[in-house]
Amino acid sequence: MEAIHVYPTKDQEKAVIAFLEEMRIPFDKDEELPEHVLKGIETGREEIRAGKYMTLDEFISRKQDSDL
């Protein structure tokens, strides 16, 4: 079985669900992100508030320095 992820607008969602039901294609509708994802997002936000981050330019510079 294959999995296809689609991201319809609210208007498109009705049509997609109607199509899947008519074709008797099983589907799941997740309303919210999984708990581990939400926890990871919050951890990242806490790290940013604590100043534990670097800019993209800093990351690129460090990466180039380590490749020497």
Backbone atoms as SQL, in Angstrom:
CREATE TABLE atoms (id INTEGER PRIMARY KEY, chain TEXT, resi INTEGER, resn TEXT, atom TEXT, x REAL, y REAL, z REAL);
INSERT INTO atoms VALUES
  (1, 'A', 1, 'MET', 'N', 0.846, -1.173, 0.000),
  (2, 'A', 1, 'MET', 'CA', 0.000, 0.000, 0.000),
  (3, 'A', 1, 'MET', 'C', 0.885, 1.228, 0.000),
  (4, 'A', 2, 'GLU', 'N', 0.558, 2.200, -0.791),
  (5, 'A', 2, 'GLU', 'CA', 1.289, 3.450, -0.887),
  (6, 'A', 2, 'GLU', 'C', 0.602, 4.523, -0.061),
  (7, 'A', 3, 'ALA', 'N', 1.349, 5.530, 0.354),
  (8, 'A', 3, 'ALA', 'CA', 0.793, 6.667, 1.093),
  (9, 'A', 3, 'ALA', 'C', 1.010, 7.928, 0.272),
  (10, 'A', 4, 'ILE', 'N', -0.022, 8.736, 0.195),
  (11, 'A', 4, 'ILE', 'CA', 0.049, 10.009, -0.517),
  (12, 'A', 4, 'ILE', 'C', -0.417, 11.086, 0.443),
  (13, 'A', 5, 'HIS', 'N', 0.383, 12.122, 0.605),
  (14, 'A', 5, 'HIS', 'CA', 0.009, 13.228, 1.478),
  (15, 'A', 5, 'HIS', 'C', -0.473, 14.377, 0.600),
  (16, 'A', 6, 'VAL', 'N', -1.647, 14.879, 0.875),
  (17, 'A', 6, 'VAL', 'CA', -2.179, 16.028, 0.150),
  (18, 'A', 6, 'VAL', 'C', -2.547, 17.112, 1.156),
  (19, 'A', 7, 'TYR', 'N', -2.507, 18.350, 0.713),
  (20, 'A', 7, 'TYR', 'CA', -2.772, 19.479, 1.593),
  (21, 'A', 7, 'TYR', 'C', -3.794, 20.416, 0.942),
  (22, 'A', 8, 'PRO', 'N', -5.042, 19.976, 0.897),
  (23, 'A', 8, 'PRO', 'CA', -6.074, 20.784, 0.240),
  (24, 'A', 8, 'PRO', 'C', -6.522, 21.956, 1.111),
  (25, 'A', 9, 'THR', 'N', -7.101, 22.952, 0.449),
  (26, 'A', 9, 'THR', 'CA', -7.754, 24.035, 1.176),
  (27, 'A', 9, 'THR', 'C', -9.050, 23.469, 1.755),
  (28, 'A', 10, 'LYS', 'N', -9.738, 24.249, 2.576),
  (29, 'A', 10, 'LYS', 'CA', -11.009, 23.783, 3.149),
  (30, 'A', 10, 'LYS', 'C', -12.006, 23.429, 2.044),
  (31, 'A', 11, 'ASP', 'N', -12.079, 24.260, 1.006),
  (32, 'A', 11, 'ASP', 'CA', -13.002, 23.983, -0.100),
  (33, 'A', 11, 'ASP', 'C', -12.602, 22.712, -0.853),
  (34, 'A', 12, 'GLN', 'N', -11.326, 22.538, -1.087),
  (35, 'A', 12, 'GLN', 'CA', -10.843, 21.362, -1.802),
  (36, 'A', 12, 'GLN', 'C', -10.997, 20.093, -0.963),
  (37, 'A', 13, 'GLU', 'N', -10.904, 20.235, 0.346),
  (38, 'A', 13, 'GLU', 'CA', -10.977, 19.086, 1.243),
  (39, 'A', 13, 'GLU', 'C', -12.273, 18.305, 1.057),
  (40, 'A', 14, 'LYS', 'N', -13.373, 19.007, 0.929),
  (41, 'A', 14, 'LYS', 'CA', -14.668, 18.340, 0.742),
  (42, 'A', 14, 'LYS', 'C', -14.668, 17.486, -0.522),
  (43, 'A', 15, 'ALA', 'N', -14.115, 18.041, -1.593),
  (44, 'A', 15, 'ALA', 'CA', -14.088, 17.316, -2.861),
  (45, 'A', 15, 'ALA', 'C', -13.152, 16.113, -2.786),
  (46, 'A', 16, 'VAL', 'N', -12.007, 16.277, -2.146),
  (47, 'A', 16, 'VAL', 'CA', -11.048, 15.175, -2.026),
  (48, 'A', 16, 'VAL', 'C', -11.657, 14.035, -1.204),
  (49, 'A', 17, 'ILE', 'N', -12.275, 14.371, -0.094),
  (50, 'A', 17, 'ILE', 'CA', -12.893, 13.342, 0.755),
  (51, 'A', 17, 'ILE', 'C', -14.018, 12.640, 0.012),
  (52, 'A', 18, 'ALA', 'N', -14.839, 13.397, -0.709),
  (53, 'A', 18, 'ALA', 'CA', -15.930, 12.794, -1.483),
  (54, 'A', 18, 'ALA', 'C', -15.376, 11.830, -2.532),
  (55, 'A', 19, 'PHE', 'N', -14.306, 12.232, -3.203),
  (56, 'A', 19, 'PHE', 'CA', -13.683, 11.379, -4.212),
  (57, 'A', 19, 'PHE', 'C', -13.150, 10.087, -3.588),
  (58, 'A', 20, 'LEU', 'N', -12.410, 10.219, -2.475),
  (59, 'A', 20, 'LEU', 'CA', -11.845, 9.039, -1.821),
  (60, 'A', 20, 'LEU', 'C', -12.936, 8.090, -1.345),
  (61, 'A', 21, 'GLU', 'N', -13.995, 8.632, -0.798),
  (62, 'A', 21, 'GLU', 'CA', -15.101, 7.794, -0.344),
  (63, 'A', 21, 'GLU', 'C', -15.777, 7.100, -1.521),
  (64, 'A', 22, 'GLU', 'N', -16.001, 7.817, -2.603),
  (65, 'A', 22, 'GLU', 'CA', -16.649, 7.243, -3.785),
  (66, 'A', 22, 'GLU', 'C', -15.802, 6.120, -4.385),
  (67, 'A', 23, 'MET', 'N', -14.486, 6.303, -4.390),
  (68, 'A', 23, 'MET', 'CA', -13.582, 5.292, -4.941),
  (69, 'A', 23, 'MET', 'C', -13.266, 4.195, -3.927),
  (70, 'A', 24, 'ARG', 'N', -13.821, 4.319, -2.725),
  (71, 'A', 24, 'ARG', 'CA', -13.588, 3.356, -1.638),
  (72, 'A', 24, 'ARG', 'C', -12.094, 3.204, -1.329),
  (73, 'A', 25, 'ILE', 'N', -11.417, 4.347, -1.295),
  (74, 'A', 25, 'ILE', 'CA', -10.002, 4.400, -0.946),
  (75, 'A', 25, 'ILE', 'C', -9.905, 4.762, 0.534),
  (76, 'A', 26, 'PRO', 'N', -9.288, 3.903, 1.346),
  (77, 'A', 26, 'PRO', 'CA', -9.181, 4.223, 2.774),
  (78, 'A', 26, 'PRO', 'C', -8.259, 5.427, 2.994),
  (79, 'A', 27, 'PHE', 'N', -8.607, 6.251, 3.969),
  (80, 'A', 27, 'PHE', 'CA', -7.782, 7.423, 4.267),
  (81, 'A', 27, 'PHE', 'C', -7.917, 7.786, 5.727),
  (82, 'A', 28, 'ASP', 'N', -6.913, 8.496, 6.220),
  (83, 'A', 28, 'ASP', 'CA', -6.909, 9.031, 7.577),
  (84, 'A', 28, 'ASP', 'C', -6.859, 10.549, 7.471),
  (85, 'A', 29, 'LYS', 'N', -7.529, 11.190, 8.374),
  (86, 'A', 29, 'LYS', 'CA', -7.498, 12.649, 8.412),
  (87, 'A', 29, 'LYS', 'C', -6.953, 13.053, 9.780),
  (88, 'A', 30, 'ASP', 'N', -5.717, 13.528, 9.791),
  (89, 'A', 30, 'ASP', 'CA', -5.100, 13.977, 11.032),
  (90, 'A', 30, 'ASP', 'C', -5.408, 15.448, 11.226),
  (91, 'A', 31, 'GLU', 'N', -5.937, 15.776, 12.376),
  (92, 'A', 31, 'GLU', 'CA', -6.285, 17.159, 12.687),
  (93, 'A', 31, 'GLU', 'C', -5.107, 17.924, 13.284),
  (94, 'A', 32, 'GLU', 'N', -4.192, 17.196, 13.923),
  (95, 'A', 32, 'GLU', 'CA', -3.137, 17.841, 14.673),
  (96, 'A', 32, 'GLU', 'C', -1.832, 17.096, 14.461),
  (97, 'A', 33, 'LEU', 'N', -0.733, 17.789, 14.675),
  (98, 'A', 33, 'LEU', 'CA', 0.571, 17.145, 14.584),
  (99, 'A', 33, 'LEU', 'C', 0.746, 16.162, 15.734),
  (100, 'A', 34, 'PRO', 'N', 1.541, 15.114, 15.529),
  (101, 'A', 34, 'PRO', 'CA', 1.785, 14.155, 16.606),
  (102, 'A', 34, 'PRO', 'C', 2.442, 14.834, 17.812),
  (103, 'A', 35, 'GLU', 'N', 2.249, 14.253, 18.981),
  (104, 'A', 35, 'GLU', 'CA', 2.754, 14.833, 20.232),
  (105, 'A', 35, 'GLU', 'C', 4.261, 15.041, 20.203),
  (106, 'A', 36, 'HIS', 'N', 5.019, 14.065, 19.657),
  (107, 'A', 36, 'HIS', 'CA', 6.480, 14.207, 19.641),
  (108, 'A', 36, 'HIS', 'C', 6.922, 15.377, 18.764),
  (109, 'A', 37, 'VAL', 'N', 6.174, 15.680, 17.726),
  (110, 'A', 37, 'VAL', 'CA', 6.503, 16.822, 16.867),
  (111, 'A', 37, 'VAL', 'C', 6.230, 18.124, 17.608),
  (112, 'A', 38, 'LEU', 'N', 5.081, 18.206, 18.274),
  (113, 'A', 38, 'LEU', 'CA', 4.750, 19.407, 19.043),
  (114, 'A', 38, 'LEU', 'C', 5.776, 19.638, 20.153),
  (115, 'A', 39, 'LYS', 'N', 6.225, 18.554, 20.805),
  (116, 'A', 39, 'LYS', 'CA', 7.227, 18.681, 21.862),
  (117, 'A', 39, 'LYS', 'C', 8.552, 19.187, 21.293),
  (118, 'A', 40, 'GLY', 'N', 8.941, 18.697, 20.132),
  (119, 'A', 40, 'GLY', 'CA', 10.176, 19.144, 19.487),
  (120, 'A', 40, 'GLY', 'C', 10.123, 20.612, 19.104),
  (121, 'A', 41, 'ILE', 'N', 8.972, 21.061, 18.628),
  (122, 'A', 41, 'ILE', 'CA', 8.795, 22.474, 18.283),
  (123, 'A', 41, 'ILE', 'C', 8.946, 23.334, 19.532),
  (124, 'A', 42, 'GLU', 'N', 8.323, 22.929, 20.611),
  (125, 'A', 42, 'GLU', 'CA', 8.411, 23.701, 21.856),
  (126, 'A', 42, 'GLU', 'C', 9.839, 23.718, 22.393),
  (127, 'A', 43, 'THR', 'N', 10.540, 22.593, 22.306),
  (128, 'A', 43, 'THR', 'CA', 11.935, 22.546, 22.741),
  (129, 'A', 43, 'THR', 'C', 12.769, 23.531, 21.930),
  (130, 'A', 44, 'GLY', 'N', 12.558, 23.566, 20.637),
  (131, 'A', 44, 'GLY', 'CA', 13.276, 24.498, 19.772),
  (132, 'A', 44, 'GLY', 'C', 12.984, 25.942, 20.131),
  (133, 'A', 45, 'ARG', 'N', 11.733, 26.260, 20.415),
  (134, 'A', 45, 'ARG', 'CA', 11.370, 27.620, 20.797),
  (135, 'A', 45, 'ARG', 'C', 12.033, 28.019, 22.109),
  (136, 'A', 46, 'GLU', 'N', 12.106, 27.081, 23.057),
  (137, 'A', 46, 'GLU', 'CA', 12.756, 27.361, 24.338),
  (138, 'A', 46, 'GLU', 'C', 14.246, 27.632, 24.139),
  (139, 'A', 47, 'GLU', 'N', 14.885, 26.857, 23.257),
  (140, 'A', 47, 'GLU', 'CA', 16.301, 27.062, 22.976),
  (141, 'A', 47, 'GLU', 'C', 16.542, 28.435, 22.346),
  (142, 'A', 48, 'ILE', 'N', 15.659, 28.845, 21.456),
  (143, 'A', 48, 'ILE', 'CA', 15.795, 30.166, 20.834),
  (144, 'A', 48, 'ILE', 'C', 15.659, 31.260, 21.890),
  (145, 'A', 49, 'ARG', 'N', 14.668, 31.133, 22.778),
  (146, 'A', 49, 'ARG', 'CA', 14.493, 32.130, 23.845),
  (147, 'A', 49, 'ARG', 'C', 15.719, 32.197, 24.747),
  (148, 'A', 50, 'ALA', 'N', 16.395, 31.055, 24.930),
  (149, 'A', 50, 'ALA', 'CA', 17.580, 30.999, 25.784),
  (150, 'A', 50, 'ALA', 'C', 18.847, 31.435, 25.039),
  (151, 'A', 51, 'GLY', 'N', 18.704, 31.784, 23.758),
  (152, 'A', 51, 'GLY', 'CA', 19.858, 32.237, 22.985),
  (153, 'A', 51, 'GLY', 'C', 20.695, 31.124, 22.388),
  (154, 'A', 52, 'LYS', 'N', 20.189, 29.908, 22.400),
  (155, 'A', 52, 'LYS', 'CA', 20.929, 28.758, 21.871),
  (156, 'A', 52, 'LYS', 'C', 20.584, 28.546, 20.394),
  (157, 'A', 53, 'TYR', 'N', 21.115, 29.426, 19.559),
  (158, 'A', 53, 'TYR', 'CA', 20.889, 29.308, 18.124),
  (159, 'A', 53, 'TYR', 'C', 22.029, 29.985, 17.390),
  (160, 'A', 54, 'MET', 'N', 22.108, 29.766, 16.075),
  (161, 'A', 54, 'MET', 'CA', 23.071, 30.470, 15.240),
  (162, 'A', 54, 'MET', 'C', 22.386, 30.822, 13.929),
  (163, 'A', 55, 'THR', 'N', 22.886, 31.850, 13.291),
  (164, 'A', 55, 'THR', 'CA', 22.315, 32.261, 12.009),
  (165, 'A', 55, 'THR', 'C', 22.795, 31.301, 10.923),
  (166, 'A', 56, 'LEU', 'N', 22.173, 31.365, 9.774),
  (167, 'A', 56, 'LEU', 'CA', 22.586, 30.525, 8.648),
  (168, 'A', 56, 'LEU', 'C', 24.011, 30.871, 8.241),
  (169, 'A', 57, 'ASP', 'N', 24.349, 32.160, 8.228),
  (170, 'A', 57, 'ASP', 'CA', 25.707, 32.569, 7.864),
  (171, 'A', 57, 'ASP', 'C', 26.740, 31.992, 8.836),
  (172, 'A', 58, 'GLU', 'N', 26.427, 31.995, 10.146),
  (173, 'A', 58, 'GLU', 'CA', 27.326, 31.402, 11.137),
  (174, 'A', 58, 'GLU', 'C', 27.490, 29.905, 10.883),
  (175, 'A', 59, 'PHE', 'N', 26.406, 29.228, 10.584),
  (176, 'A', 59, 'PHE', 'CA', 26.454, 27.791, 10.308),
  (177, 'A', 59, 'PHE', 'C', 27.328, 27.501, 9.095),
  (178, 'A', 60, 'ILE', 'N', 27.123, 28.271, 8.027),
  (179, 'A', 60, 'ILE', 'CA', 27.913, 28.064, 6.795),
  (180, 'A', 60, 'ILE', 'C', 29.390, 28.305, 7.062),
  (181, 'A', 61, 'SER', 'N', 29.694, 29.372, 7.813),
  (182, 'A', 61, 'SER', 'CA', 31.085, 29.691, 8.139),
  (183, 'A', 61, 'SER', 'C', 31.727, 28.566, 8.948),
  (184, 'A', 62, 'ARG', 'N', 31.027, 28.061, 9.951),
  (185, 'A', 62, 'ARG', 'CA', 31.568, 26.963, 10.754),
  (186, 'A', 62, 'ARG', 'C', 31.757, 25.711, 9.930),
  (187, 'A', 63, 'LYS', 'N', 30.819, 25.437, 9.033),
  (188, 'A', 63, 'LYS', 'CA', 30.907, 24.252, 8.190),
  (189, 'A', 63, 'LYS', 'C', 32.119, 24.354, 7.273),
  (190, 'A', 64, 'GLN', 'N', 32.339, 25.532, 6.677),
  (191, 'A', 64, 'GLN', 'CA', 33.494, 25.722, 5.789),
  (192, 'A', 64, 'GLN', 'C', 34.796, 25.590, 6.557),
  (193, 'A', 65, 'ASP', 'N', 34.834, 26.119, 7.784),
  (194, 'A', 65, 'ASP', 'CA', 36.047, 26.029, 8.603),
  (195, 'A', 65, 'ASP', 'C', 36.365, 24.580, 8.961),
  (196, 'A', 66, 'SER', 'N', 35.343, 23.760, 9.178),
  (197, 'A', 66, 'SER', 'CA', 35.586, 22.373, 9.578),
  (198, 'A', 66, 'SER', 'C', 35.964, 21.491, 8.391),
  (199, 'A', 67, 'ASP', 'N', 35.702, 21.940, 7.177),
  (200, 'A', 67, 'ASP', 'CA', 36.045, 21.155, 5.989),
  (201, 'A', 67, 'ASP', 'C', 37.520, 21.276, 5.612),
  (202, 'A', 68, 'LEU', 'N', 38.249, 22.177, 6.260),
  (203, 'A', 68, 'LEU', 'CA', 39.667, 22.377, 5.922),
  (204, 'A', 68, 'LEU', 'C', 40.480, 21.226, 6.281);
